[in-house]
Amino acid sequence: MHVSLTEKLEDYVRQKVASGLYNNASEVIREALRLKIAAEESDEARLQRLRDAIDIGWEQAERGEFAEYSLEKSLAKLRAEG
C-alpha cells in the first residue's frame, strides 16, 4: 500500500519519529489510524445515546408526560430577577 501525505503531514510524521516516540513512519501512521477509529467509535456511541434519549422524550410526550415551556416567559422572568 502506498499513501501520499501533504508536506505538512510528512513533516509531522518525521518529527514524531525524530522525537524517539516512534521507530518509524509506519508506527506513527498506525497510531494515528487507531486514534481516528477510536474517535469515530466514541462519536457513534455518543450519537446513539442522544438518539436513545430523544426516543425516551418522544415516548414521554406521547404519553402526555411533559411540561409546557415558553422561552419568552423564561427570559422575561430572568430579566425581572436580574
Stockholm file with secondary structure:
# STOCKHOLM 1.0

chainA/1-82         MHVSLTEKLEDYVRQKVASGLYNNASEVIREALRLKIAAEESDEARLQRLRDAIDIGWEQAERGEFAEYSLEKSLAKLRAEG
#=GR chainA/1-82 SS CCCCCCHHHHHHHHHHHHTTSCSSHHHHHHHHHHHHHHHHHHHHHHHHHHHHHHHHHHHHHHTTCCCCCCHHHHHHHHHHHC
#=GC SS_cons        CCCCCCHHHHHHHHHHHHTTSCSSHHHHHHHHHHHHHHHHHHHHHHHHHHHHHHHHHHHHHHTTCCCCCCHHHHHHHHHHHC
//
